[in-house]
Every structure is written in structure tokens, then in C-alpha cells.
Amino acid sequence: MTLKIIGTGFGRTGSHSLKLALEMLGQGPCYHMMEVFAHPGHAAIWQAIGEGRRNDFDAVLAGFPATVDWPAAYFWRALVERNPAAKILHTERPSEEWFASVSKTIFPAISRTLPPDAPEPFPDYRAQNAMARKLIIQDTFGGDLSKENAIRVYDAHNAAVRREIPRERLLVFNARDGWEPLCRFLGVPAPAAEYPKTNSTDEFRARANLV
């Protein structure tokens, strides 16, 4: 596994739009949580890596030159260390804005559990839910999804990335900035198409059947 681009931003910071943008720029395929949903078995591998039972990122990232979003973003330090030539894309948005989104999307989606005898709504659902609950709820936020704690963790993560990644390797990016800073950082021409805008709160809630 050799990554050229590592996304370090939390979910709900424009990571899905960035995935599509990178693929439009010929920098893909790009690994995103959506790839976990598309690859039964990946969730169990990510959970095993998080529990220290495996250490083989190749098992999930082989064939992907770029990553954004959870679960890969949880392991950003390990991935940065293993890929010293990779460029680091850190997506951010204002803390209050981020919490307003994540509290209506990712948090309720991964907090729900199925009764033991209930059928899975889609293949590998329980494994995906268990992985997300471990890496996001427990390991990232310490089991506390309150606004105060979530924003504290989010701000600390953003500060750690800015502090630990050399400036020449790092682009702190907001999707509202569009193509120009992203293409300049990657050294590629900007496409004629508009920068993608996808996976809004309403789209996420509809896809996840959150009512």
C-alpha cells in the first residue's frame, strides 16, 4: 500500500465531496466510509486493526492511492508515518457548524443498535455498526457525544494535525474554497466542472433512514 493522499479530517467536514473531487482529478479511487459499505468484510478488518489484532492496512487500502474520512482518518498518524511522501489533506469547517451536522447524521446513525433477532437492513450492517461505534464513539469521543465534548475533541484533533504535519505537506481545506487551492496543492489543472457538493445532511438522513 502506497498512499499519495491522506485525508485527516473528521466525517461531516466535506469528506465525501472531497472523495469525488479527488477522483475527478485522477487521484483515485479514494477510500471513504462509503467503501466500507461497498466491501463486506472491511468493517471487521478495520475493527481488528483498531483493537490491535491486525496491522495490515493493505487488506483494506490496496488499490486506493487516496483516503479521506473515517475509518482511515482515525489512523492518520500511522498512515502518515507509513507513507512519508504522501500529501495530507485536512478538511475542516467551523466547530458549531460541524457539530450541527454530525449530531444529526453520523452520531444517531451509529448510536442505534438492532435487536439480536432483527434482520440486518443491508449486508454486514452489524459489523459496520460495531466498527463505527468502537472507532468513532468510543475511541475518538470517549463514549461522550455531548456537544461540549464532541467540539473539544474535534478542535483538539484539528490542532494536532496542524501541529504535527509539516506545512509543506499539509493543505487545510474547506469545501467552500473549491478547486483552486486543492489543484494548486496537488499540482494538477482544475476541471471545467463545478466542485462537487454532495452528501448533505438531508441526503445522509434519507440514505440512513433517519426520521
mmCIF file of the C-alpha atoms, coordinates in Angstrom:
data_MODEL
# 
_entry.id   MODEL 
# 
loop_
_atom_site.group_PDB 
_atom_site.id 
_atom_site.type_symbol 
_atom_site.label_atom_id 
_atom_site.label_alt_id 
_atom_site.label_comp_id 
_atom_site.label_asym_id 
_atom_site.label_entity_id 
_atom_site.label_seq_id 
_atom_site.pdbx_PDB_ins_code 
_atom_site.Cartn_x 
_atom_site.Cartn_y 
_atom_site.Cartn_z 
_atom_site.occupancy 
_atom_site.B_iso_or_equiv 
_atom_site.pdbx_formal_charge 
_atom_site.auth_seq_id 
_atom_site.auth_comp_id 
_atom_site.auth_asym_id 
_atom_site.auth_atom_id 
_atom_site.pdbx_PDB_model_num 
ATOM 1   C CA . MET A 1 1   ? 0.000   0.000   0.000   1.00 0.00 ? 1   MET A CA 1 
ATOM 2   C CA . THR A 1 2   ? 1.408   3.349   -1.050  1.00 0.00 ? 2   THR A CA 1 
ATOM 3   C CA . LEU A 1 3   ? -0.838  6.305   -0.376  1.00 0.00 ? 3   LEU A CA 1 
ATOM 4   C CA . LYS A 1 4   ? -0.316  9.537   -2.277  1.00 0.00 ? 4   LYS A CA 1 
ATOM 5   C CA . ILE A 1 5   ? -3.010  11.479  -0.412  1.00 0.00 ? 5   ILE A CA 1 
ATOM 6   C CA . ILE A 1 6   ? -4.152  11.053  3.190   1.00 0.00 ? 6   ILE A CA 1 
ATOM 7   C CA . GLY A 1 7   ? -7.264  12.821  4.428   1.00 0.00 ? 7   GLY A CA 1 
ATOM 8   C CA . THR A 1 8   ? -7.161  13.572  8.143   1.00 0.00 ? 8   THR A CA 1 
ATOM 9   C CA . GLY A 1 9   ? -10.467 15.389  8.629   1.00 0.00 ? 9   GLY A CA 1 
ATOM 10  C CA . PHE A 1 10  ? -13.372 14.012  10.642  1.00 0.00 ? 10  PHE A CA 1 
ATOM 11  C CA . GLY A 1 11  ? -16.571 12.941  8.947   1.00 0.00 ? 11  GLY A CA 1 
ATOM 12  C CA . ARG A 1 12  ? -19.005 15.765  8.085   1.00 0.00 ? 12  ARG A CA 1 
ATOM 13  C CA . THR A 1 13  ? -16.229 18.141  7.026   1.00 0.00 ? 13  THR A CA 1 
ATOM 14  C CA . GLY A 1 14  ? -16.880 17.750  3.299   1.00 0.00 ? 14  GLY A CA 1 
ATOM 15  C CA . SER A 1 15  ? -15.037 14.452  3.036   1.00 0.00 ? 15  SER A CA 1 
ATOM 16  C CA . HIS A 1 16  ? -17.428 12.806  0.587   1.00 0.00 ? 16  HIS A CA 1 
ATOM 17  C CA . SER A 1 17  ? -17.323 15.773  -1.746  1.00 0.00 ? 17  SER A CA 1 
ATOM 18  C CA . LEU A 1 18  ? -13.526 15.648  -1.487  1.00 0.00 ? 18  LEU A CA 1 
ATOM 19  C CA . LYS A 1 19  ? -13.525 11.950  -2.367  1.00 0.00 ? 19  LYS A CA 1 
ATOM 20  C CA . LEU A 1 20  ? -15.449 12.734  -5.558  1.00 0.00 ? 20  LEU A CA 1 
ATOM 21  C CA . ALA A 1 21  ? -13.232 15.728  -6.294  1.00 0.00 ? 21  ALA A CA 1 
ATOM 22  C CA . LEU A 1 22  ? -10.041 13.678  -5.992  1.00 0.00 ? 22  LEU A CA 1 
ATOM 23  C CA . GLU A 1 23  ? -11.451 11.045  -8.302  1.00 0.00 ? 23  GLU A CA 1 
ATOM 24  C CA . MET A 1 24  ? -12.415 13.735  -10.812 1.00 0.00 ? 24  MET A CA 1 
ATOM 25  C CA . LEU A 1 25  ? -8.801  14.916  -10.682 1.00 0.00 ? 25  LEU A CA 1 
ATOM 26  C CA . GLY A 1 26  ? -7.469  11.441  -11.444 1.00 0.00 ? 26  GLY A CA 1 
ATOM 27  C CA . GLN A 1 27  ? -6.225  10.915  -7.890  1.00 0.00 ? 27  GLN A CA 1 
ATOM 28  C CA . GLY A 1 28  ? -8.498  7.992   -7.095  1.00 0.00 ? 28  GLY A CA 1 
ATOM 29  C CA . PRO A 1 29  ? -10.000 5.689   -6.314  1.00 0.00 ? 29  PRO A CA 1 
ATOM 30  C CA . CYS A 1 30  ? -10.316 7.302   -2.916  1.00 0.00 ? 30  CYS A CA 1 
ATOM 31  C CA . TYR A 1 31  ? -11.197 5.308   0.202   1.00 0.00 ? 31  TYR A CA 1 
ATOM 32  C CA . HIS A 1 32  ? -14.090 6.723   2.241   1.00 0.00 ? 32  HIS A CA 1 
ATOM 33  C CA . MET A 1 33  ? -16.566 5.193   4.690   1.00 0.00 ? 33  MET A CA 1 
ATOM 34  C CA . MET A 1 34  ? -18.715 4.511   1.627   1.00 0.00 ? 34  MET A CA 1 
ATOM 35  C CA . GLU A 1 35  ? -16.113 1.922   0.608   1.00 0.00 ? 35  GLU A CA 1 
ATOM 36  C CA . VAL A 1 36  ? -16.687 0.079   3.878   1.00 0.00 ? 36  VAL A CA 1 
ATOM 37  C CA . PHE A 1 37  ? -20.362 -0.188  2.961   1.00 0.00 ? 37  PHE A CA 1 
ATOM 38  C CA . ALA A 1 38  ? -19.433 -1.416  -0.525  1.00 0.00 ? 38  ALA A CA 1 
ATOM 39  C CA . HIS A 1 39  ? -16.953 -4.082  0.663   1.00 0.00 ? 39  HIS A CA 1 
ATOM 40  C CA . PRO A 1 40  ? -18.382 -6.653  3.080   1.00 0.00 ? 40  PRO A CA 1 
ATOM 41  C CA . GLY A 1 41  ? -15.591 -7.784  5.364   1.00 0.00 ? 41  GLY A CA 1 
ATOM 42  C CA . HIS A 1 42  ? -13.786 -4.456  5.503   1.00 0.00 ? 42  HIS A CA 1 
ATOM 43  C CA . ALA A 1 43  ? -15.530 -3.373  8.705   1.00 0.00 ? 43  ALA A CA 1 
ATOM 44  C CA . ALA A 1 44  ? -14.230 -6.383  10.614  1.00 0.00 ? 44  ALA A CA 1 
ATOM 45  C CA . ILE A 1 45  ? -10.681 -5.710  9.390   1.00 0.00 ? 45  ILE A CA 1 
ATOM 46  C CA . TRP A 1 46  ? -10.816 -2.060  10.465  1.00 0.00 ? 46  TRP A CA 1 
ATOM 47  C CA . GLN A 1 47  ? -12.123 -3.095  13.877  1.00 0.00 ? 47  GLN A CA 1 
ATOM 48  C CA . ALA A 1 48  ? -9.358  -5.687  14.229  1.00 0.00 ? 48  ALA A CA 1 
ATOM 49  C CA . ILE A 1 49  ? -6.753  -3.039  13.361  1.00 0.00 ? 49  ILE A CA 1 
ATOM 50  C CA . GLY A 1 50  ? -8.290  -0.716  15.936  1.00 0.00 ? 50  GLY A CA 1 
ATOM 51  C CA . GLU A 1 51  ? -8.153  -3.452  18.574  1.00 0.00 ? 51  GLU A CA 1 
ATOM 52  C CA . GLY A 1 52  ? -4.526  -4.243  17.773  1.00 0.00 ? 52  GLY A CA 1 
ATOM 53  C CA . ARG A 1 53  ? -5.309  -7.704  16.433  1.00 0.00 ? 53  ARG A CA 1 
ATOM 54  C CA . ARG A 1 54  ? -4.165  -6.783  12.924  1.00 0.00 ? 54  ARG A CA 1 
ATOM 55  C CA . ASN A 1 55  ? -1.758  -4.270  11.476  1.00 0.00 ? 55  ASN A CA 1 
ATOM 56  C CA . ASP A 1 56  ? -2.224  -4.784  7.753   1.00 0.00 ? 56  ASP A CA 1 
ATOM 57  C CA . PHE A 1 57  ? -3.759  -1.703  6.192   1.00 0.00 ? 57  PHE A CA 1 
ATOM 58  C CA . ASP A 1 58  ? -3.099  -3.305  2.794   1.00 0.00 ? 58  ASP A CA 1 
ATOM 59  C CA . ALA A 1 59  ? -6.039  -5.610  3.451   1.00 0.00 ? 59  ALA A CA 1 
ATOM 60  C CA . VAL A 1 60  ? -8.435  -2.681  3.039   1.00 0.00 ? 60  VAL A CA 1 
ATOM 61  C CA . LEU A 1 61  ? -6.464  0.041   1.249   1.00 0.00 ? 61  LEU A CA 1 
ATOM 62  C CA . ALA A 1 62  ? -4.769  -1.923  -1.535  1.00 0.00 ? 62  ALA A CA 1 
ATOM 63  C CA . GLY A 1 63  ? -5.605  -0.257  -4.840  1.00 0.00 ? 63  GLY A CA 1 
ATOM 64  C CA . PHE A 1 64  ? -6.545  3.061   -3.225  1.00 0.00 ? 64  PHE A CA 1 
ATOM 65  C CA . PRO A 1 65  ? -3.946  5.840   -3.650  1.00 0.00 ? 65  PRO A CA 1 
ATOM 66  C CA . ALA A 1 66  ? -6.027  8.239   -1.537  1.00 0.00 ? 66  ALA A CA 1 
ATOM 67  C CA . THR A 1 67  ? -8.083  8.141   1.653   1.00 0.00 ? 67  THR A CA 1 
ATOM 68  C CA . VAL A 1 68  ? -10.494 10.557  3.326   1.00 0.00 ? 68  VAL A CA 1 
ATOM 69  C CA . ASP A 1 69  ? -13.000 10.268  6.165   1.00 0.00 ? 69  ASP A CA 1 
ATOM 70  C CA . TRP A 1 70  ? -13.362 7.655   8.875   1.00 0.00 ? 70  TRP A CA 1 
ATOM 71  C CA . PRO A 1 71  ? -12.311 4.907   9.406   1.00 0.00 ? 71  PRO A CA 1 
ATOM 72  C CA . ALA A 1 72  ? -8.919  5.652   7.788   1.00 0.00 ? 72  ALA A CA 1 
ATOM 73  C CA . ALA A 1 73  ? -8.792  9.143   9.312   1.00 0.00 ? 73  ALA A CA 1 
ATOM 74  C CA . TYR A 1 74  ? -8.804  7.597   12.789  1.00 0.00 ? 74  TYR A CA 1 
ATOM 75  C CA . PHE A 1 75  ? -5.430  6.023   11.950  1.00 0.00 ? 75  PHE A CA 1 
ATOM 76  C CA . TRP A 1 76  ? -3.963  9.170   10.414  1.00 0.00 ? 76  TRP A CA 1 
ATOM 77  C CA . ARG A 1 77  ? -0.728  9.144   12.392  1.00 0.00 ? 77  ARG A CA 1 
ATOM 78  C CA . ALA A 1 78  ? 0.086   5.559   11.422  1.00 0.00 ? 78  ALA A CA 1 
ATOM 79  C CA . LEU A 1 79  ? -0.767  6.194   7.781   1.00 0.00 ? 79  LEU A CA 1 
ATOM 80  C CA . VAL A 1 80  ? 1.287   9.397   7.639   1.00 0.00 ? 80  VAL A CA 1 
ATOM 81  C CA . GLU A 1 81  ? 4.273   7.601   9.148   1.00 0.00 ? 81  GLU A CA 1 
ATOM 82  C CA . ARG A 1 82  ? 3.979   4.693   6.710   1.00 0.00 ? 82  ARG A CA 1 
ATOM 83  C CA . ASN A 1 83  ? 3.633   6.963   3.685   1.00 0.00 ? 83  ASN A CA 1 
ATOM 84  C CA . PRO A 1 84  ? 6.274   9.704   4.095   1.00 0.00 ? 84  PRO A CA 1 
ATOM 85  C CA . ALA A 1 85  ? 5.787   11.042  0.574   1.00 0.00 ? 85  ALA A CA 1 
ATOM 86  C CA . ALA A 1 86  ? 2.010   11.396  0.841   1.00 0.00 ? 86  ALA A CA 1 
ATOM 87  C CA . LYS A 1 87  ? 0.322   14.780  0.791   1.00 0.00 ? 87  LYS A CA 1 
ATOM 88  C CA . ILE A 1 88  ? -2.035  15.476  3.677   1.00 0.00 ? 88  ILE A CA 1 
ATOM 89  C CA . LEU A 1 89  ? -5.470  16.982  3.089   1.00 0.00 ? 89  LEU A CA 1 
ATOM 90  C CA . HIS A 1 90  ? -7.171  18.163  6.250   1.00 0.00 ? 90  HIS A CA 1 
ATOM 91  C CA . THR A 1 91  ? -10.823 19.113  5.851   1.00 0.00 ? 91  THR A CA 1 
ATOM 92  C CA . GLU A 1 92  ? -12.301 21.466  8.415   1.00 0.00 ? 92  GLU A CA 1 
ATOM 93  C CA . ARG A 1 93  ? -15.398 23.562  8.937   1.00 0.00 ? 93  ARG A CA 1 
ATOM 94  C CA . PRO A 1 94  ? -16.364 25.794  11.875  1.00 0.00 ? 94  PRO A CA 1 
ATOM 95  C CA . SER A 1 95  ? -16.889 23.776  15.048  1.00 0.00 ? 95  SER A CA 1 
ATOM 96  C CA . GLU A 1 96  ? -20.518 24.758  15.649  1.00 0.00 ? 96  GLU A CA 1 
ATOM 97  C CA . GLU A 1 97  ? -21.382 24.077  12.019  1.00 0.00 ? 97  GLU A CA 1 
ATOM 98  C CA . TRP A 1 98  ? -19.657 20.709  12.135  1.00 0.00 ? 98  TRP A CA 1 
ATOM 99  C CA . PHE A 1 99  ? -21.480 19.655  15.307  1.00 0.00 ? 99  PHE A CA 1 
ATOM 100 C CA . ALA A 1 100 ? -24.845 20.737  13.920  1.00 0.00 ? 100 ALA A CA 1 
ATOM 101 C CA . SER A 1 101 ? -24.237 18.345  11.034  1.00 0.00 ? 101 SER A CA 1 
ATOM 102 C CA . VAL A 1 102 ? -22.626 15.380  12.796  1.00 0.00 ? 102 VAL A CA 1 
ATOM 103 C CA . SER A 1 103 ? -25.225 15.387  15.588  1.00 0.00 ? 103 SER A CA 1 
ATOM 104 C CA . LYS A 1 104 ? -27.997 14.889  13.001  1.00 0.00 ? 104 LYS A CA 1 
ATOM 105 C CA . THR A 1 105 ? -26.201 12.328  10.847  1.00 0.00 ? 105 THR A CA 1 
ATOM 106 C CA . ILE A 1 106 ? -23.268 10.176  11.918  1.00 0.00 ? 106 ILE A CA 1 
ATOM 107 C CA . PHE A 1 107 ? -23.953 10.224  15.658  1.00 0.00 ? 107 PHE A CA 1 
ATOM 108 C CA . PRO A 1 108 ? -27.558 8.986   15.501  1.00 0.00 ? 108 PRO A CA 1 
ATOM 109 C CA . ALA A 1 109 ? -26.775 6.568   12.676  1.00 0.00 ? 109 ALA A CA 1 
ATOM 110 C CA . ILE A 1 110 ? -24.045 4.732   14.587  1.00 0.00 ? 110 ILE A CA 1 
ATOM 111 C CA . SER A 1 111 ? -25.664 5.024   18.016  1.00 0.00 ? 111 SER A CA 1 
ATOM 112 C CA . ARG A 1 112 ? -28.615 2.832   17.113  1.00 0.00 ? 112 ARG A CA 1 
ATOM 113 C CA . THR A 1 113 ? -28.403 -0.923  17.503  1.00 0.00 ? 113 THR A CA 1 
ATOM 114 C CA . LEU A 1 114 ? -30.523 -3.752  16.153  1.00 0.00 ? 114 LEU A CA 1 
ATOM 115 C CA . PRO A 1 115 ? -32.221 -6.249  18.448  1.00 0.00 ? 115 PRO A CA 1 
ATOM 116 C CA . PRO A 1 116 ? -30.382 -9.584  18.300  1.00 0.00 ? 116 PRO A CA 1 
ATOM 117 C CA . ASP A 1 117 ? -33.186 -11.256 16.366  1.00 0.00 ? 117 ASP A CA 1 
ATOM 118 C CA . ALA A 1 118 ? -33.775 -8.406  13.882  1.00 0.00 ? 118 ALA A CA 1 
ATOM 119 C CA . PRO A 1 119 ? -32.723 -8.906  10.250  1.00 0.00 ? 119 PRO A CA 1 
ATOM 120 C CA . GLU A 1 120 ? -29.863 -6.734  9.009   1.00 0.00 ? 120 GLU A CA 1 
ATOM 121 C CA . PRO A 1 121 ? -31.121 -3.878  6.784   1.00 0.00 ? 121 PRO A CA 1 
ATOM 122 C CA . PHE A 1 122 ? -28.168 -4.477  4.450   1.00 0.00 ? 122 PHE A CA 1 
ATOM 123 C CA . PRO A 1 123 ? -25.262 -6.965  4.331   1.00 0.00 ? 123 PRO A CA 1 
ATOM 124 C CA . ASP A 1 124 ? -22.593 -6.570  7.015   1.00 0.00 ? 124 ASP A CA 1 
ATOM 125 C CA . TYR A 1 125 ? -24.645 -3.972  8.889   1.00 0.00 ? 125 TYR A CA 1 
ATOM 126 C CA . ARG A 1 126 ? -23.828 -5.240  12.375  1.00 0.00 ? 126 ARG A CA 1 
ATOM 127 C CA . ALA A 1 127 ? -20.094 -5.419  11.675  1.00 0.00 ? 127 ALA A CA 1 
ATOM 128 C CA . GLN A 1 128 ? -20.108 -1.916  10.214  1.00 0.00 ? 128 GLN A CA 1 
ATOM 129 C CA . ASN A 1 129 ? -22.063 -0.550  13.157  1.00 0.00 ? 129 ASN A CA 1 
ATOM 130 C CA . ALA A 1 130 ? -19.770 -2.262  15.675  1.00 0.00 ? 130 ALA A CA 1 
ATOM 131 C CA . MET A 1 131 ? -16.664 -0.880  13.944  1.00 0.00 ? 131 MET A CA 1 
ATOM 132 C CA . ALA A 1 132 ? -18.037 2.658   13.789  1.00 0.00 ? 132 ALA A CA 1 
ATOM 133 C CA . ARG A 1 133 ? -19.169 2.573   17.406  1.00 0.00 ? 133 ARG A CA 1 
ATOM 134 C CA . LYS A 1 134 ? -15.708 1.470   18.525  1.00 0.00 ? 134 LYS A CA 1 
ATOM 135 C CA . LEU A 1 135 ? -13.545 3.766   16.404  1.00 0.00 ? 135 LEU A CA 1 
ATOM 136 C CA . ILE A 1 136 ? -15.785 6.833   16.491  1.00 0.00 ? 136 ILE A CA 1 
ATOM 137 C CA . ILE A 1 137 ? -17.948 6.772   19.629  1.00 0.00 ? 137 ILE A CA 1 
ATOM 138 C CA . GLN A 1 138 ? -15.544 5.027   21.991  1.00 0.00 ? 138 GLN A CA 1 
ATOM 139 C CA . ASP A 1 139 ? -12.014 5.598   20.730  1.00 0.00 ? 139 ASP A CA 1 
ATOM 140 C CA . THR A 1 140 ? -12.444 9.098   19.278  1.00 0.00 ? 140 THR A CA 1 
ATOM 141 C CA . PHE A 1 141 ? -15.016 10.663  21.608  1.00 0.00 ? 141 PHE A CA 1 
ATOM 142 C CA . GLY A 1 142 ? -14.544 8.502   24.696  1.00 0.00 ? 142 GLY A CA 1 
ATOM 143 C CA . GLY A 1 143 ? -18.188 7.453   24.690  1.00 0.00 ? 143 GLY A CA 1 
ATOM 144 C CA . ASP A 1 144 ? -19.390 11.038  25.161  1.00 0.00 ? 144 ASP A CA 1 
ATOM 145 C CA . LEU A 1 145 ? -21.210 12.544  22.162  1.00 0.00 ? 145 LEU A CA 1 
ATOM 146 C CA . SER A 1 146 ? -22.333 15.665  24.016  1.00 0.00 ? 146 SER A CA 1 
ATOM 147 C CA . LYS A 1 147 ? -21.817 18.937  22.211  1.00 0.00 ? 147 LYS A CA 1 
ATOM 148 C CA . GLU A 1 148 ? -19.208 20.157  24.698  1.00 0.00 ? 148 GLU A CA 1 
ATOM 149 C CA . ASN A 1 149 ? -17.083 17.018  24.455  1.00 0.00 ? 149 ASN A CA 1 
ATOM 150 C CA . ALA A 1 150 ? -17.524 16.495  20.722  1.00 0.00 ? 150 ALA A CA 1 
ATOM 151 C CA . ILE A 1 151 ? -16.369 20.021  19.890  1.00 0.00 ? 151 ILE A CA 1 
ATOM 152 C CA . ARG A 1 152 ? -13.479 19.737  22.345  1.00 0.00 ? 152 ARG A CA 1 
ATOM 153 C CA . VAL A 1 153 ? -12.279 16.534  20.649  1.00 0.00 ? 153 VAL A CA 1 
ATOM 154 C CA . TYR A 1 154 ? -12.839 17.987  17.178  1.00 0.00 ? 154 TYR A CA 1 
ATOM 155 C CA . ASP A 1 155 ? -10.867 21.139  17.928  1.00 0.00 ? 155 ASP A CA 1 
ATOM 156 C CA . ALA A 1 156 ? -8.043  19.157  19.567  1.00 0.00 ? 156 ALA A CA 1 
ATOM 157 C CA . HIS A 1 157 ? -7.820  16.876  16.527  1.00 0.00 ? 157 HIS A CA 1 
ATOM 158 C CA . ASN A 1 158 ? -7.646  19.803  14.127  1.00 0.00 ? 158 ASN A CA 1 
ATOM 159 C CA . ALA A 1 159 ? -4.932  21.415  16.220  1.00 0.00 ? 159 ALA A CA 1 
ATOM 160 C CA . ALA A 1 160 ? -2.928  18.176  16.372  1.00 0.00 ? 160 ALA A CA 1 
ATOM 161 C CA . VAL A 1 161 ? -2.913  17.791  12.596  1.00 0.00 ? 161 VAL A CA 1 
ATOM 162 C CA . ARG A 1 162 ? -1.807  21.375  12.102  1.00 0.00 ? 162 ARG A CA 1 
ATOM 163 C CA . ARG A 1 163 ? 0.895   20.978  14.739  1.00 0.00 ? 163 ARG A CA 1 
ATOM 164 C CA . GLU A 1 164 ? 2.291   17.601  13.683  1.00 0.00 ? 164 GLU A CA 1 
ATOM 165 C CA . ILE A 1 165 ? 2.237   17.727  9.874   1.00 0.00 ? 165 ILE A CA 1 
ATOM 166 C CA . PRO A 1 166 ? 4.965   19.805  8.185   1.00 0.00 ? 166 PRO A CA 1 
ATOM 167 C CA . ARG A 1 167 ? 3.449   22.812  6.450   1.00 0.00 ? 167 ARG A CA 1 
ATOM 168 C CA . GLU A 1 168 ? 4.838   21.805  3.052   1.00 0.00 ? 168 GLU A CA 1 
ATOM 169 C CA . ARG A 1 169 ? 2.918   18.513  3.216   1.00 0.00 ? 169 ARG A CA 1 
ATOM 170 C CA . LEU A 1 170 ? -0.378  19.920  4.502   1.00 0.00 ? 170 LEU A CA 1 
ATOM 171 C CA . LEU A 1 171 ? -3.411  21.620  2.996   1.00 0.00 ? 171 LEU A CA 1 
ATOM 172 C CA . VAL A 1 172 ? -6.127  22.683  5.419   1.00 0.00 ? 172 VAL A CA 1 
ATOM 173 C CA . PHE A 1 173 ? -9.164  22.691  3.180   1.00 0.00 ? 173 PHE A CA 1 
ATOM 174 C CA . ASN A 1 174 ? -12.769 23.837  3.307   1.00 0.00 ? 174 ASN A CA 1 
ATOM 175 C CA . ALA A 1 175 ? -15.024 22.615  0.505   1.00 0.00 ? 175 ALA A CA 1 
ATOM 176 C CA . ARG A 1 176 ? -16.217 26.187  0.015   1.00 0.00 ? 176 ARG A CA 1 
ATOM 177 C CA . ASP A 1 177 ? -12.703 27.015  -1.235  1.00 0.00 ? 177 ASP A CA 1 
ATOM 178 C CA . GLY A 1 178 ? -13.353 24.985  -4.388  1.00 0.00 ? 178 GLY A CA 1 
ATOM 179 C CA . TRP A 1 179 ? -10.828 23.761  -6.901  1.00 0.00 ? 179 TRP A CA 1 
ATOM 180 C CA . GLU A 1 180 ? -8.136  26.429  -6.786  1.00 0.00 ? 180 GLU A CA 1 
ATOM 181 C CA . PRO A 1 181 ? -6.246  25.644  -3.535  1.00 0.00 ? 181 PRO A CA 1 
ATOM 182 C CA . LEU A 1 182 ? -6.762  21.907  -3.955  1.00 0.00 ? 182 LEU A CA 1 
ATOM 183 C CA . CYS A 1 183 ? -5.439  21.783  -7.521  1.00 0.00 ? 183 CYS A CA 1 
ATOM 184 C CA . ARG A 1 184 ? -2.536  24.077  -6.692  1.00 0.00 ? 184 ARG A CA 1 
ATOM 185 C CA . PHE A 1 185 ? -1.562  21.845  -3.773  1.00 0.00 ? 185 PHE A CA 1 
ATOM 186 C CA . LEU A 1 186 ? -1.764  18.685  -5.897  1.00 0.00 ? 186 LEU A CA 1 
ATOM 187 C CA . GLY A 1 187 ? -0.142  20.260  -8.954  1.00 0.00 ? 187 GLY A CA 1 
ATOM 188 C CA . VAL A 1 188 ? -2.988  19.392  -11.314 1.00 0.00 ? 188 VAL A CA 1 
ATOM 189 C CA . PRO A 1 189 ? -5.197  21.562  -13.541 1.00 0.00 ? 189 PRO A CA 1 
ATOM 190 C CA . ALA A 1 190 ? -8.678  22.477  -12.369 1.00 0.00 ? 190 ALA A CA 1 
ATOM 191 C CA . PRO A 1 191 ? -11.525 20.849  -14.302 1.00 0.00 ? 191 PRO A CA 1 
ATOM 192 C CA . ALA A 1 192 ? -14.233 22.826  -16.039 1.00 0.00 ? 192 ALA A CA 1 
ATOM 193 C CA . ALA A 1 193 ? -16.925 21.198  -13.891 1.00 0.00 ? 193 ALA A CA 1 
ATOM 194 C CA . GLU A 1 194 ? -18.005 22.739  -10.605 1.00 0.00 ? 194 GLU A CA 1 
ATOM 195 C CA . TYR A 1 195 ? -16.508 21.407  -7.399  1.00 0.00 ? 195 TYR A CA 1 
ATOM 196 C CA . PRO A 1 196 ? -18.790 18.564  -6.213  1.00 0.00 ? 196 PRO A CA 1 
ATOM 197 C CA . LYS A 1 197 ? -21.298 19.200  -3.463  1.00 0.00 ? 197 LYS A CA 1 
ATOM 198 C CA . THR A 1 198 ? -22.837 16.046  -2.099  1.00 0.00 ? 198 THR A CA 1 
ATOM 199 C CA . ASN A 1 199 ? -23.945 14.104  0.997   1.00 0.00 ? 199 ASN A CA 1 
ATOM 200 C CA . SER A 1 200 ? -25.845 16.957  2.612   1.00 0.00 ? 200 SER A CA 1 
ATOM 201 C CA . THR A 1 201 ? -27.470 16.407  5.992   1.00 0.00 ? 201 THR A CA 1 
ATOM 202 C CA . ASP A 1 202 ? -30.805 15.695  4.306   1.00 0.00 ? 202 ASP A CA 1 
ATOM 203 C CA . GLU A 1 203 ? -29.185 13.251  1.861   1.00 0.00 ? 203 GLU A CA 1 
ATOM 204 C CA . PHE A 1 204 ? -27.385 11.444  4.662   1.00 0.00 ? 204 PHE A CA 1 
ATOM 205 C CA . ARG A 1 205 ? -30.520 11.169  6.815   1.00 0.00 ? 205 ARG A CA 1 
ATOM 206 C CA . ALA A 1 206 ? -32.566 9.851   3.902   1.00 0.00 ? 206 ALA A CA 1 
ATOM 207 C CA . ARG A 1 207 ? -29.926 7.264   2.972   1.00 0.00 ? 207 ARG A CA 1 
ATOM 208 C CA . ALA A 1 208 ? -29.529 6.155   6.597   1.00 0.00 ? 208 ALA A CA 1 
ATOM 209 C CA . ASN A 1 209 ? -33.301 6.086   7.129   1.00 0.00 ? 209 ASN A CA 1 
ATOM 210 C CA . LEU A 1 210 ? -33.104 8.576   9.991   1.00 0.00 ? 210 LEU A CA 1 
ATOM 211 C CA . VAL A 1 211 ? -36.511 10.015  10.732  1.00 0.00 ? 211 VAL A CA 1 
# 
